[in-house]
C-alpha cells in the first residue's frame, strides 16, 4: 500500500472512534445509556484502536524497509 492509503485508513478509524465516543457521551449524559450501548460502543472503540495500532505499525515497518 502506498503512504496515502495508510493515512486515509488511519484517519477513517480515528473519525469513527471520535464519533463513537461522542455518541456514547451524549447517551450517557442524557441518561439513556444502557448495557447495549456500552457493549456496542466498547466493541467499536476496541476495533478502531486495534486497527489504528495495526495500520501504524504496518506503516512504520514499510517505511523502514
Secondary structure, DSSP 8 states (H G I E B T S, - for coil): --HHHHHHHHHHHHHHHHHHHHHHHHHHHTT---HHHHHHHHHHHHHHHHHHHHHHHHHHHHHH-
